[in-house]
Amino acid sequence: MLPVTGGSPTFFEFDDNAYTPAWSPDGQRIAFVGRVGSEYDIHSRDAIGSGPVTRIANPGADRNPAWIKRASS
């Protein structure tokens, strides 16, 4: 990540390969496709990269994460 005001970039740590980042609407979390071994799943973590990674494991290759705001009833 690179601060808008300039300065040094910070790096998002993930043990394997990460692709297709998608920021949450409030900017607090980031979702991405993570490849662990031969599995592609959606993962998320806090945007500053210091919190735990949440893996959303589903059968098959998961791609293109997106944040969806559900309408309240």
N, C-alpha and C positions, 0 to 999 in steps of 0.2 A: 504494500500500500504506500502511496505517496501523498504526503500532506498537501492540501490545496494551497497552503501558504508557502510551500517550498520546503526544502530541507531534505534530510536523508530518508530513503524509503525504509519501511519495516517489512519483514517477510513473514508470510503466513506459513506456519509449520504443519506439514502433513506427511506421514511416513511413506506414502506411495504417490501415485500420480493424481493430480487434481485438475479438473477441466470445468469450463462453462460456469463461472461464478455468477450468482444472482443475489443482489442486495435486498434485504427486507425493506418494505416501504418506510419503516421508521429508522433505517440505517443501523439497527442494533445487531442484526445477525446477517450471516452470509451462508447461502446454500451453494453447493457445488456437486458435480459428479466426481466421485472418487473411485479410482480403480485400485482394488486390493487383490493382488494375485491376478486372477482372470475375471473377477467379479466387478461389475460397474453398478454402484448404488449411489443414491442421493445422500449427502451428508450435510450437516449444518453445524455452525458454531458461532460464538459471539464475534462481532466484526473486528475486534482488536486482536483476535487470535489467541487469547490466553485461556479460554475456557475449554471444557471437554468437547470432543467431537461427537455429535449424535449421528449414528448411521441408521438410515431408513432402508432396511434390506427387503427386497422383493425379488421373486424369481425373474430371471431375464435381465437384460441390460437396461438400466434406467438412465435416461438422458434428459437434458434441458430442464433443470429445476426452475420453478416459477413460484412466486408468492401470490396467493389469492386471498383477498379480503372478502369474507363472507358477510352478507347483509344480515343485520339483526332482525329478528322477527317481532 
